Amino acid sequence: MGIKSWLSGIIKEGVREVTVEPRSEYMGRSNFGSDIDFGFQINNKTALKFTAAYAAIRVRSENMASLPKSVKQKTDVGYVDATHPVSRLLSIAPNSYTNIFDFWNCMFSALDGWGNAYAVITRDSSGLPISLEQVHPSCVDIVLTKNGSKFFKINGSGRLDGIYSNEQMIHLMVLSFDGIKGVNPIEYNYLSFSKAIAAQKFGAEFYKKGGNIKGVLETEQNLGDEAYKSFINHFKESGNFGTPLLEYGIKYKQIGVNPISAALLSTEQFSVQDIARIYNVPPHMIGDLSHATFSNIEQQTIQFAQFALRPTVKRVEVELENKLFFESERGVYAVKFNLNGLMRGDMTARGEWYAKMIQNGVYSRNEVRVMEGESMKDGLDDMLYPANMNIVGKEIE
């Protein structure tokens, strides 16, 4: 059943019947260029066959899935690690059949590929969440009722099919124009993906037909059919490694870089950069090293964490806090994704930064060891500070 037929139905909400109100939905495809016939259809399945798109989604989703995730509790001394049932769902096991990395990798792949990611929340008798089960975006329709209630209809997923309230679903979305559903980045950037795949298909056909010509045979004479056939036979008989005898004044002329081949390479490179722009991924991370240098790759990687992943992290943290904690727990507990590992510089830069933080009493030596993934050691919890520095107003006389 499609969303249009579903919109004309009625959803039972408690003991009341709520008539679903039809709403205009952003379908995602940009009108610009949509009337151009490329001879094929662009959708998520076809777009992901373009290596740059596949690589961009994979880089983003795998990096997000690899981030440490935890529940923090707000105390008088700041946020500290908390023992909470939600912690297990986020960092150990979301459900009985998916490991924690694959769950988050699946969620973020759906988010970047379809613009939306969904997971069904199962709770125990006391209301605590006990499992999160991912659902493919193509199986989910969304509607907002007249009284402002948001519902999700799952159809085609199997045992999870049904209608769920907003409180029963984790819903992550990227760019959205109505705050209800995110746009599909592949359909919305239809022209860019079509152009990239069209160039890829043309290149494959071009090379398949031997379009990459290295040389030609030319003569000023007008060969008859018999002379032409005789020459071709002798030329072919010489084989790939023989030295053919060129008769009838025929000369071999070598051709440099084929201009069409050069244009294809340039077009494919531009397409890779175009996909990198759409997904806010540094081009070198998806195989384009044309503008990468030894000195700027590290900075681009840090900027990737700051400007591409951090907004996604905040988006996810807010949704998880709203859906997985009781009302009384909000503001007390918080979900945190740790980006520190991706934002580290090289060993020299990190060492200098840690040294300054330790010497100025910002971090203890044990805290630095924990940041580096090492175990704590006795005697390294004391805070250090320069002996020649004092608190303003409390100078030692």
C-alpha positions in Angstrom: 0.0 0.0 0.0 1.5 3.4 -1.0 1.5 6.5 1.1 -1.3 8.2 -0.9 -3.8 5.4 -0.2 -2.6 5.3 3.4 -3.2 9.0 3.9 -6.9 8.6 3.2 -7.2 6.1 6.0 -7.7 6.4 9.7 -5.1 5.7 12.4 -6.3 4.6 15.9 -4.6 6.6 18.6 -5.6 5.2 22.0 -9.4 5.3 22.1 -9.7 8.2 19.6 -9.7 8.0 15.8 -7.4 10.5 14.2 -7.9 11.2 10.5 -4.6 11.5 8.7 -4.1 14.9 7.1 -2.4 14.8 3.7 0.7 16.9 3.5 2.9 17.9 0.6 6.0 15.9 0.6 9.4 16.8 -0.8 10.2 13.9 -3.1 13.8 14.8 -3.3 14.5 15.2 -7.1 15.6 18.6 -8.2 13.6 20.0 -11.1 16.8 21.4 -12.7 17.9 18.9 -15.3 15.1 16.4 -14.6 13.9 16.7 -18.2 17.2 15.5 -19.6 17.0 11.9 -20.8 20.2 10.1 -20.0 18.8 6.8 -21.2 18.8 5.3 -17.7 17.1 5.9 -14.3 18.9 7.3 -11.3 18.1 5.9 -8.0 20.0 4.7 -5.0 20.8 1.3 -6.6 22.2 2.7 -9.8 24.0 5.7 -8.1 25.9 3.4 -5.6 27.5 1.7 -8.6 29.5 4.9 -9.2 32.6 4.3 -7.1 32.9 7.8 -5.8 29.3 7.7 -4.3 29.9 4.3 -2.8 33.2 5.4 -1.3 31.9 8.7 0.1 29.0 6.9 1.9 31.3 4.2 3.1 33.9 6.7 4.5 31.3 8.6 6.3 29.3 5.7 7.7 32.3 3.6 8.8 33.9 6.6 10.5 30.7 7.4 12.4 30.2 3.8 13.3 33.8 3.6 14.7 33.3 6.5 17.1 33.2 5.6 20.8 29.6 6.2 22.1 28.7 6.5 25.8 26.1 7.9 28.2 27.2 10.7 30.5 25.6 11.9 33.7 25.7 15.6 34.7 27.2 16.1 38.1 28.6 19.1 40.1 32.0 18.4 38.5 30.7 18.1 35.0 29.7 15.1 32.9 31.0 11.7 34.0 30.5 8.2 32.6 27.2 6.8 33.7 25.9 3.3 34.3 22.6 3.3 32.4 20.7 0.6 30.4 21.0 2.8 27.3 24.8 2.5 27.4 24.6 -1.1 26.3 22.3 -0.3 23.3 24.7 2.3 22.1 28.1 0.7 22.6 27.7 -3.1 23.1 24.6 -4.7 21.5 21.6 -2.9 20.0 19.6 -6.1 19.4 20.1 -9.9 19.4 21.2 -10.2 15.7 23.3 -7.2 14.9 26.7 -6.3 16.3 27.3 -2.7 17.4 29.5 -1.7 14.5 27.2 -3.1 11.8 24.2 -1.5 13.4 25.6 2.0 13.3 27.2 1.4 9.9 23.8 0.4 8.6 22.1 3.4 10.1 24.6 6.0 8.8 24.7 4.3 5.3 21.0 4.7 5.2 21.2 8.3 6.4 23.7 9.4 3.8 22.2 7.2 1.0 18.5 7.9 1.5 18.5 11.0 3.7 16.7 9.2 6.5 17.6 6.4 8.9 15.1 4.5 11.1 15.2 2.1 14.1 12.4 0.6 16.1 12.6 1.0 19.8 11.5 -2.0 21.9 10.9 -1.3 25.6 10.3 -3.5 28.7 7.3 -3.3 31.0 8.8 -0.4 32.9 9.4 1.6 29.7 13.2 1.2 29.5 14.5 0.7 26.0 15.9 -2.8 25.6 16.6 -3.0 21.8 17.0 -1.0 18.7 16.3 -2.6 15.3 17.2 -0.9 12.1 14.7 -0.6 9.2 15.5 0.1 5.6 14.3 3.7 4.6 12.4 2.3 1.5 10.1 0.4 3.9 9.0 3.5 5.9 6.4 6.2 5.2 5.8 9.2 7.6 2.7 11.2 8.2 1.8 14.1 10.6 -1.8 14.1 11.9 -4.0 17.2 12.5 -3.2 17.3 16.2 0.6 17.2 15.5 1.2 13.5 16.2 3.9 11.9 14.0 3.4 8.3 12.8 5.6 5.8 10.9 4.2 3.1 8.7 6.7 0.2 8.1 5.7 -2.0 5.2 8.0 -4.6 3.5 10.5 -5.3 6.3 8.9 -8.5 7.6 8.1 -8.9 11.2 8.6 -5.2 12.0 5.7 -4.2 9.7 3.1 -2.0 11.4 2.3 1.5 12.5 4.5 3.1 15.2 4.3 6.4 17.1 7.1 8.9 17.2 8.1 7.7 20.6 8.7 4.2 19.2 11.1 5.2 16.5 14.6 6.6 16.1 14.4 8.8 13.1 17.6 10.5 11.8 17.5 12.8 8.8 19.9 15.1 6.9 18.7 18.1 4.9 14.9 18.6 5.4 12.6 21.3 4.2 9.6 20.5 6.5 11.2 19.0 9.6 9.3 15.8 9.0 11.4 13.9 6.5 14.9 14.3 5.0 15.4 14.7 1.3 17.1 11.9 -0.6 20.6 13.3 -1.6 20.9 11.1 -4.6 17.5 12.0 -6.1 17.9 15.6 -5.1 21.3 15.8 -6.9 19.9 13.9 -9.8 21.8 15.8 -12.5 25.2 15.4 -10.9 24.8 11.6 -10.4 23.4 11.2 -13.9 26.2 13.1 -15.5 28.8 11.1 -13.6 27.3 7.7 -14.5 26.7 8.8 -18.1 30.4 9.6 -18.4 31.3 6.3 -16.8 29.1 4.4 -19.2 30.4 6.3 -22.3 34.0 5.6 -21.2 33.3 1.9 -20.9 31.7 1.8 -24.3 34.5 3.9 -25.9 37.3 1.7 -24.6 35.3 -1.5 -25.3 35.2 -0.5 -29.0 38.9 0.1 -29.1 38.5 3.9 -29.0 41.9 4.4 -27.4 43.7 4.6 -30.8 47.5 4.7 -30.6 48.2 5.2 -34.3 46.8 5.2 -37.9 47.9 4.0 -41.3 47.7 6.6 -44.1 48.6 6.8 -47.8 48.0 9.2 -50.7 47.2 6.3 -53.0 43.7 5.1 -53.8 43.8 1.4 -53.1 41.4 -0.9 -54.8 39.5 -3.7 -53.0 42.0 -6.4 -53.8 45.1 -4.3 -52.9 43.4 -3.3 -49.6 42.5 -6.9 -48.7 46.0 -8.1 -49.5 47.6 -5.4 -47.4 45.3 -6.0 -44.4 46.0 -9.7 -44.5 49.8 -9.2 -44.6 49.6 -6.6 -41.8 47.5 -8.8 -39.5 49.8 -11.8 -40.1 52.7 -9.9 -38.7 51.1 -10.2 -35.3 51.3 -7.9 -32.3 55.1 -8.2 -31.9 56.2 -8.6 -35.6 57.4 -5.9 -37.9 54.8 -5.4 -40.7 55.9 -4.5 -44.2 54.0 -1.3 -45.3 53.3 -1.4 -49.0 51.7 1.0 -51.4 53.3 4.0 -49.9 51.4 3.4 -46.6 52.9 5.1 -43.5 52.3 4.5 -39.8 51.5 7.7 -37.9 51.6 7.6 -34.2 48.9 9.5 -32.3 49.5 11.1 -28.8 47.0 11.2 -26.1 43.6 10.8 -27.6 41.6 14.0 -26.9 38.5 12.1 -26.1 40.4 9.9 -23.6 41.8 13.0 -22.0 38.3 14.6 -21.8 36.9 11.4 -20.3 39.6 11.5 -17.6 38.9 15.1 -16.8 35.1 14.5 -16.7 35.5 11.5 -14.4 37.8 13.5 -12.1 35.3 16.4 -11.9 32.5 13.9 -11.1 34.5 12.5 -8.2 34.9 16.1 -6.9 31.2 16.8 -7.4 30.3 13.7 -5.2 32.8 14.9 -2.6 31.0 18.2 -2.4 27.6 16.6 -2.0 28.8 14.5 0.9 31.2 17.0 2.3 34.1 14.5 2.1 37.7 15.6 1.3 38.4 14.3 -2.3 41.5 12.5 -1.2 39.4 10.2 1.0 37.6 8.9 -2.1 40.6 8.5 -4.3 41.2 11.9 -5.9 44.7 13.0 -5.0 44.9 15.7 -7.7 45.0 18.6 -5.1 46.3 16.7 -2.1 49.8 17.2 -0.7 51.6 15.6 2.1 51.1 18.7 4.3 47.4 19.4 3.7 45.9 15.9 4.0 46.1 15.9 7.8 44.4 19.3 8.0 41.7 18.2 5.6 41.1 15.1 7.7 40.6 17.2 10.9 38.3 19.6 9.0 36.3 16.5 7.8 35.7 15.6 11.5 34.9 19.2 12.4 32.6 20.3 9.6 31.2 17.0 8.2 31.0 14.5 11.0 30.4 16.8 14.0 27.0 18.2 12.8 25.9 14.6 12.1 27.0 13.6 15.6 25.0 16.4 17.2 22.0 15.5 15.1 22.2 11.9 16.4 22.9 12.8 20.0 19.8 15.0 20.2 17.5 12.3 18.7 18.8 9.6 21.0 18.5 11.7 24.1 14.9 12.6 23.2 13.8 9.1 22.4 15.8 6.9 24.8 15.6 8.8 28.1 12.5 9.4 30.3 11.4 13.0 30.6 12.9 13.2 34.1 16.2 12.0 32.8 16.7 14.6 30.1 19.2 17.2 31.1 20.6 14.7 33.7 21.9 12.1 31.2 23.5 12.8 27.8 24.6 10.7 24.8 28.2 11.5 23.7 30.0 10.5 20.5 33.8 10.9 21.0 35.4 12.7 18.0 38.8 13.2 19.7 40.5 10.3 17.9 39.7 11.8 14.5 40.7 15.3 15.4 44.2 14.4 16.7 47.2 15.8 14.8 50.4 13.9 14.2 52.4 12.4 17.1 54.6 15.6 17.5 51.6 18.0 17.6 49.7 15.8 20.0 52.7 15.4 22.3 53.2 19.2 22.4 49.5 19.8 23.1 49.4 17.2 25.9 52.5 18.6 27.5 50.9 22.1 27.6 47.7 20.7 29.1 49.5 18.7 31.8 51.9 21.6 32.7 49.0 24.1 33.0 47.0 21.7 35.2 44.2 21.2 32.6 44.7 17.4 32.5 46.4 14.9 34.7 48.8 12.4 33.3 46.4 9.6 33.8 43.7 11.5 31.8 46.1 11.8 28.9 46.8 8.1 29.1 43.1 7.4 28.9 42.8 9.7 25.8 45.5 7.7 24.1 43.8 4.4 25.0 46.3 3.4 27.7 45.5 2.1 31.2 45.9 4.4 34.2 48.9 4.1 36.5 49.3 4.8 40.2 50.7 8.2 41.1 49.7 9.9 37.9 46.4 11.5 39.1 48.0 14.5 40.6 47.5 17.8 38.7 50.7 19.6 37.8 51.2 23.4 37.4 54.1 25.7 36.9 55.8 26.6 40.2 56.3 30.2 39.1 52.6 30.9 38.6 50.0 32.0 41.2 46.4 32.8 41.4 45.6 36.5 40.8 44.9 38.2 44.2 46.5 35.4 46.1 50.2 36.1 45.4 52.6 34.5 47.8 54.4 37.3 49.7 
